[in-house]
């Protein structure tokens, strides 16, 4: 079952490229997609402009869009290096979670 779910998610994702120093998600911006980093690194920048964390290959952010409608970001995400990401828009994410009940339960528990 996991391979079916994984395949469905991968088919629904699109590739996005960002150059170093580009902002991917800005403080106060609506969170409307799940983003998975496939290469490069992304910095989490707080409201004071300080880098608090670095995300690398396999890391993800924006998952709150699956649980909260009209959630805005409390931080910014900026490409530290050139970054390749897989992006899944909120409506598609919700449709996939609705289609795969077991996976949805696992995600909700974590």
mmCIF file of the C-alpha atoms, coordinates in Angstrom:
data_MODEL
# 
_entry.id   MODEL 
# 
loop_
_atom_site.group_PDB 
_atom_site.id 
_atom_site.type_symbol 
_atom_site.label_atom_id 
_atom_site.label_alt_id 
_atom_site.label_comp_id 
_atom_site.label_asym_id 
_atom_site.label_entity_id 
_atom_site.label_seq_id 
_atom_site.pdbx_PDB_ins_code 
_atom_site.Cartn_x 
_atom_site.Cartn_y 
_atom_site.Cartn_z 
_atom_site.occupancy 
_atom_site.B_iso_or_equiv 
_atom_site.pdbx_formal_charge 
_atom_site.auth_seq_id 
_atom_site.auth_comp_id 
_atom_site.auth_asym_id 
_atom_site.auth_atom_id 
_atom_site.pdbx_PDB_model_num 
ATOM 1   C CA . UNK A 1 1   ? 0.000  0.000  0.000  1.00 0.00 ? 1   UNK A CA 1 
ATOM 2   C CA . UNK A 1 2   ? 2.822  2.430  0.843  1.00 0.00 ? 2   UNK A CA 1 
ATOM 3   C CA . UNK A 1 3   ? 4.256  2.160  -2.672 1.00 0.00 ? 3   UNK A CA 1 
ATOM 4   C CA . UNK A 1 4   ? 0.853  3.054  -4.172 1.00 0.00 ? 4   UNK A CA 1 
ATOM 5   C CA . UNK A 1 5   ? 0.558  6.115  -1.920 1.00 0.00 ? 5   UNK A CA 1 
ATOM 6   C CA . UNK A 1 6   ? 4.164  7.146  -2.622 1.00 0.00 ? 6   UNK A CA 1 
ATOM 7   C CA . UNK A 1 7   ? 3.597  6.786  -6.366 1.00 0.00 ? 7   UNK A CA 1 
ATOM 8   C CA . UNK A 1 8   ? 0.402  8.874  -6.249 1.00 0.00 ? 8   UNK A CA 1 
ATOM 9   C CA . UNK A 1 9   ? 2.144  11.657 -4.345 1.00 0.00 ? 9   UNK A CA 1 
ATOM 10  C CA . UNK A 1 10  ? 5.176  11.670 -6.658 1.00 0.00 ? 10  UNK A CA 1 
ATOM 11  C CA . UNK A 1 11  ? 3.004  11.858 -9.773 1.00 0.00 ? 11  UNK A CA 1 
ATOM 12  C CA . UNK A 1 12  ? 1.105  14.837 -8.332 1.00 0.00 ? 12  UNK A CA 1 
ATOM 13  C CA . UNK A 1 13  ? 4.207  16.867 -7.422 1.00 0.00 ? 13  UNK A CA 1 
ATOM 14  C CA . UNK A 1 14  ? 5.863  19.391 -9.704 1.00 0.00 ? 14  UNK A CA 1 
ATOM 15  C CA . UNK A 1 15  ? 9.523  20.369 -9.756 1.00 0.00 ? 15  UNK A CA 1 
ATOM 16  C CA . UNK A 1 16  ? 10.472 23.912 -8.794 1.00 0.00 ? 16  UNK A CA 1 
ATOM 17  C CA . UNK A 1 17  ? 13.948 25.466 -8.902 1.00 0.00 ? 17  UNK A CA 1 
ATOM 18  C CA . UNK A 1 18  ? 15.099 28.447 -6.810 1.00 0.00 ? 18  UNK A CA 1 
ATOM 19  C CA . UNK A 1 19  ? 18.408 30.265 -6.969 1.00 0.00 ? 19  UNK A CA 1 
ATOM 20  C CA . UNK A 1 20  ? 20.506 30.935 -3.883 1.00 0.00 ? 20  UNK A CA 1 
ATOM 21  C CA . UNK A 1 21  ? 19.120 33.794 -1.759 1.00 0.00 ? 21  UNK A CA 1 
ATOM 22  C CA . UNK A 1 22  ? 15.627 33.618 -3.365 1.00 0.00 ? 22  UNK A CA 1 
ATOM 23  C CA . UNK A 1 23  ? 12.744 33.570 -0.899 1.00 0.00 ? 23  UNK A CA 1 
ATOM 24  C CA . UNK A 1 24  ? 10.513 30.530 -1.260 1.00 0.00 ? 24  UNK A CA 1 
ATOM 25  C CA . UNK A 1 25  ? 7.933  31.437 1.391  1.00 0.00 ? 25  UNK A CA 1 
ATOM 26  C CA . UNK A 1 26  ? 7.802  34.814 3.119  1.00 0.00 ? 26  UNK A CA 1 
ATOM 27  C CA . UNK A 1 27  ? 6.665  35.717 6.629  1.00 0.00 ? 27  UNK A CA 1 
ATOM 28  C CA . UNK A 1 28  ? 2.925  36.438 6.509  1.00 0.00 ? 28  UNK A CA 1 
ATOM 29  C CA . UNK A 1 29  ? 2.395  34.655 3.180  1.00 0.00 ? 29  UNK A CA 1 
ATOM 30  C CA . UNK A 1 30  ? -0.420 32.139 2.864  1.00 0.00 ? 30  UNK A CA 1 
ATOM 31  C CA . UNK A 1 31  ? 0.869  28.554 3.162  1.00 0.00 ? 31  UNK A CA 1 
ATOM 32  C CA . UNK A 1 32  ? -0.759 26.806 0.218  1.00 0.00 ? 32  UNK A CA 1 
ATOM 33  C CA . UNK A 1 33  ? 1.627  24.010 -0.722 1.00 0.00 ? 33  UNK A CA 1 
ATOM 34  C CA . UNK A 1 34  ? 3.795  21.252 0.705  1.00 0.00 ? 34  UNK A CA 1 
ATOM 35  C CA . UNK A 1 35  ? 7.438  21.603 -0.337 1.00 0.00 ? 35  UNK A CA 1 
ATOM 36  C CA . UNK A 1 36  ? 10.023 18.793 -0.265 1.00 0.00 ? 36  UNK A CA 1 
ATOM 37  C CA . UNK A 1 37  ? 13.711 19.601 -0.830 1.00 0.00 ? 37  UNK A CA 1 
ATOM 38  C CA . UNK A 1 38  ? 15.379 17.280 -3.353 1.00 0.00 ? 38  UNK A CA 1 
ATOM 39  C CA . UNK A 1 39  ? 18.714 19.099 -3.617 1.00 0.00 ? 39  UNK A CA 1 
ATOM 40  C CA . UNK A 1 40  ? 20.383 22.118 -2.070 1.00 0.00 ? 40  UNK A CA 1 
ATOM 41  C CA . UNK A 1 41  ? 19.538 23.723 1.258  1.00 0.00 ? 41  UNK A CA 1 
ATOM 42  C CA . UNK A 1 42  ? 16.930 26.152 2.586  1.00 0.00 ? 42  UNK A CA 1 
ATOM 43  C CA . UNK A 1 43  ? 17.204 28.488 5.575  1.00 0.00 ? 43  UNK A CA 1 
ATOM 44  C CA . UNK A 1 44  ? 14.414 29.203 8.019  1.00 0.00 ? 44  UNK A CA 1 
ATOM 45  C CA . UNK A 1 45  ? 14.558 32.941 8.777  1.00 0.00 ? 45  UNK A CA 1 
ATOM 46  C CA . UNK A 1 46  ? 12.650 34.299 11.794 1.00 0.00 ? 46  UNK A CA 1 
ATOM 47  C CA . UNK A 1 47  ? 10.824 37.624 12.055 1.00 0.00 ? 47  UNK A CA 1 
ATOM 48  C CA . UNK A 1 48  ? 14.063 39.331 13.147 1.00 0.00 ? 48  UNK A CA 1 
ATOM 49  C CA . UNK A 1 49  ? 15.990 38.200 10.071 1.00 0.00 ? 49  UNK A CA 1 
ATOM 50  C CA . UNK A 1 50  ? 18.013 35.551 11.919 1.00 0.00 ? 50  UNK A CA 1 
ATOM 51  C CA . UNK A 1 51  ? 18.660 32.131 10.385 1.00 0.00 ? 51  UNK A CA 1 
ATOM 52  C CA . UNK A 1 52  ? 17.313 29.626 12.909 1.00 0.00 ? 52  UNK A CA 1 
ATOM 53  C CA . UNK A 1 53  ? 17.570 26.353 11.010 1.00 0.00 ? 53  UNK A CA 1 
ATOM 54  C CA . UNK A 1 54  ? 18.763 24.869 7.739  1.00 0.00 ? 54  UNK A CA 1 
ATOM 55  C CA . UNK A 1 55  ? 16.787 22.275 5.793  1.00 0.00 ? 55  UNK A CA 1 
ATOM 56  C CA . UNK A 1 56  ? 18.557 19.843 3.437  1.00 0.00 ? 56  UNK A CA 1 
ATOM 57  C CA . UNK A 1 57  ? 17.702 16.920 1.136  1.00 0.00 ? 57  UNK A CA 1 
ATOM 58  C CA . UNK A 1 58  ? 14.525 15.152 2.214  1.00 0.00 ? 58  UNK A CA 1 
ATOM 59  C CA . UNK A 1 59  ? 13.351 17.931 4.511  1.00 0.00 ? 59  UNK A CA 1 
ATOM 60  C CA . UNK A 1 60  ? 9.934  19.455 3.948  1.00 0.00 ? 60  UNK A CA 1 
ATOM 61  C CA . UNK A 1 61  ? 7.857  22.424 5.032  1.00 0.00 ? 61  UNK A CA 1 
ATOM 62  C CA . UNK A 1 62  ? 4.419  23.890 4.389  1.00 0.00 ? 62  UNK A CA 1 
ATOM 63  C CA . UNK A 1 63  ? 2.672  20.774 5.676  1.00 0.00 ? 63  UNK A CA 1 
ATOM 64  C CA . UNK A 1 64  ? 0.423  22.926 7.891  1.00 0.00 ? 64  UNK A CA 1 
ATOM 65  C CA . UNK A 1 65  ? -1.613 23.720 4.779  1.00 0.00 ? 65  UNK A CA 1 
ATOM 66  C CA . UNK A 1 66  ? -3.090 20.211 5.021  1.00 0.00 ? 66  UNK A CA 1 
ATOM 67  C CA . UNK A 1 67  ? -4.576 20.920 8.433  1.00 0.00 ? 67  UNK A CA 1 
ATOM 68  C CA . UNK A 1 68  ? -5.284 24.656 8.489  1.00 0.00 ? 68  UNK A CA 1 
ATOM 69  C CA . UNK A 1 69  ? -7.040 26.628 5.777  1.00 0.00 ? 69  UNK A CA 1 
ATOM 70  C CA . UNK A 1 70  ? -5.682 30.136 5.247  1.00 0.00 ? 70  UNK A CA 1 
ATOM 71  C CA . UNK A 1 71  ? -2.691 29.544 7.545  1.00 0.00 ? 71  UNK A CA 1 
ATOM 72  C CA . UNK A 1 72  ? 0.003  32.185 7.133  1.00 0.00 ? 72  UNK A CA 1 
ATOM 73  C CA . UNK A 1 73  ? 3.688  31.562 7.629  1.00 0.00 ? 73  UNK A CA 1 
ATOM 74  C CA . UNK A 1 74  ? 5.226  32.750 10.898 1.00 0.00 ? 74  UNK A CA 1 
ATOM 75  C CA . UNK A 1 75  ? 8.722  32.613 9.344  1.00 0.00 ? 75  UNK A CA 1 
ATOM 76  C CA . UNK A 1 76  ? 10.405 32.942 5.953  1.00 0.00 ? 76  UNK A CA 1 
ATOM 77  C CA . UNK A 1 77  ? 12.159 30.222 3.964  1.00 0.00 ? 77  UNK A CA 1 
ATOM 78  C CA . UNK A 1 78  ? 15.095 31.312 1.806  1.00 0.00 ? 78  UNK A CA 1 
ATOM 79  C CA . UNK A 1 79  ? 17.255 29.249 -0.540 1.00 0.00 ? 79  UNK A CA 1 
ATOM 80  C CA . UNK A 1 80  ? 20.733 29.003 0.988  1.00 0.00 ? 80  UNK A CA 1 
ATOM 81  C CA . UNK A 1 81  ? 22.067 27.428 -2.199 1.00 0.00 ? 81  UNK A CA 1 
ATOM 82  C CA . UNK A 1 82  ? 20.451 26.681 -5.539 1.00 0.00 ? 82  UNK A CA 1 
ATOM 83  C CA . UNK A 1 83  ? 17.536 24.438 -4.600 1.00 0.00 ? 83  UNK A CA 1 
ATOM 84  C CA . UNK A 1 84  ? 15.397 21.890 -6.387 1.00 0.00 ? 84  UNK A CA 1 
ATOM 85  C CA . UNK A 1 85  ? 12.079 21.137 -4.717 1.00 0.00 ? 85  UNK A CA 1 
ATOM 86  C CA . UNK A 1 86  ? 8.998  19.017 -5.258 1.00 0.00 ? 86  UNK A CA 1 
ATOM 87  C CA . UNK A 1 87  ? 5.851  21.064 -4.729 1.00 0.00 ? 87  UNK A CA 1 
ATOM 88  C CA . UNK A 1 88  ? 2.352  19.778 -3.956 1.00 0.00 ? 88  UNK A CA 1 
ATOM 89  C CA . UNK A 1 89  ? -0.483 22.350 -3.924 1.00 0.00 ? 89  UNK A CA 1 
ATOM 90  C CA . UNK A 1 90  ? -2.944 22.230 -1.014 1.00 0.00 ? 90  UNK A CA 1 
ATOM 91  C CA . UNK A 1 91  ? -6.006 21.070 -3.042 1.00 0.00 ? 91  UNK A CA 1 
ATOM 92  C CA . UNK A 1 92  ? -4.052 18.159 -4.511 1.00 0.00 ? 92  UNK A CA 1 
ATOM 93  C CA . UNK A 1 93  ? -2.583 17.265 -1.104 1.00 0.00 ? 93  UNK A CA 1 
ATOM 94  C CA . UNK A 1 94  ? -6.056 17.212 0.464  1.00 0.00 ? 94  UNK A CA 1 
ATOM 95  C CA . UNK A 1 95  ? -7.444 15.074 -2.374 1.00 0.00 ? 95  UNK A CA 1 
ATOM 96  C CA . UNK A 1 96  ? -4.636 12.544 -1.915 1.00 0.00 ? 96  UNK A CA 1 
ATOM 97  C CA . UNK A 1 97  ? -5.089 12.456 1.859  1.00 0.00 ? 97  UNK A CA 1 
ATOM 98  C CA . UNK A 1 98  ? -8.832 11.870 1.344  1.00 0.00 ? 98  UNK A CA 1 
ATOM 99  C CA . UNK A 1 99  ? -8.141 9.086  -1.161 1.00 0.00 ? 99  UNK A CA 1 
ATOM 100 C CA . UNK A 1 100 ? -5.752 7.191  1.130  1.00 0.00 ? 100 UNK A CA 1 
ATOM 101 C CA . UNK A 1 101 ? -7.342 6.914  4.580  1.00 0.00 ? 101 UNK A CA 1 
ATOM 102 C CA . UNK A 1 102 ? -4.540 4.897  6.201  1.00 0.00 ? 102 UNK A CA 1 
ATOM 103 C CA . UNK A 1 103 ? -1.908 7.384  5.112  1.00 0.00 ? 103 UNK A CA 1 
ATOM 104 C CA . UNK A 1 104 ? -4.056 10.288 6.293  1.00 0.00 ? 104 UNK A CA 1 
ATOM 105 C CA . UNK A 1 105 ? -4.351 8.709  9.742  1.00 0.00 ? 105 UNK A CA 1 
ATOM 106 C CA . UNK A 1 106 ? -0.565 8.265  9.943  1.00 0.00 ? 106 UNK A CA 1 
ATOM 107 C CA . UNK A 1 107 ? 0.060  11.881 8.945  1.00 0.00 ? 107 UNK A CA 1 
ATOM 108 C CA . UNK A 1 108 ? -2.519 13.145 11.458 1.00 0.00 ? 108 UNK A CA 1 
ATOM 109 C CA . UNK A 1 109 ? -0.904 11.190 14.303 1.00 0.00 ? 109 UNK A CA 1 
ATOM 110 C CA . UNK A 1 110 ? 2.584  12.586 13.666 1.00 0.00 ? 110 UNK A CA 1 
# 
